[in-house]
Amino acid sequence: MIKISNKEFVNKILESNIYHVIATKLNIRDSPLANSKIIGILKYGTKVEISDKTCFESEFENKKGYWLKLENKQSYIFSGFIESLKTKKIDLRDYYSYLK
């Protein structure tokens, strides 16, 4: 188990690899290319877990982003059509109120 101090805990931005689809539908592709084969579709609001992203930025349908690999699958989606569910900054005052 990794231990961190209270200060580190409070100042840390909690992140995960969970996102949700913000497009009406999002194509799942078999490789990280816009012209690759479509192997599935995700609907608006669907939660997805990402395991990796490509190291190069791309533009697809007038959106800039990265191709992201879905967790436990050999399939990809484009980041311009998803939004993170992950970032929450913890306020020190809220933390100390919680401890009281």
Secondary structure by P-SEA (a helix, b strand, c coil): cccccaaaaaaccccccbbbbcccbbbbbccccccccccccccccbbbbbcccccbbbbcccbbbbbbbcccccbbbbccccccccbbbbbaaaaaaaac
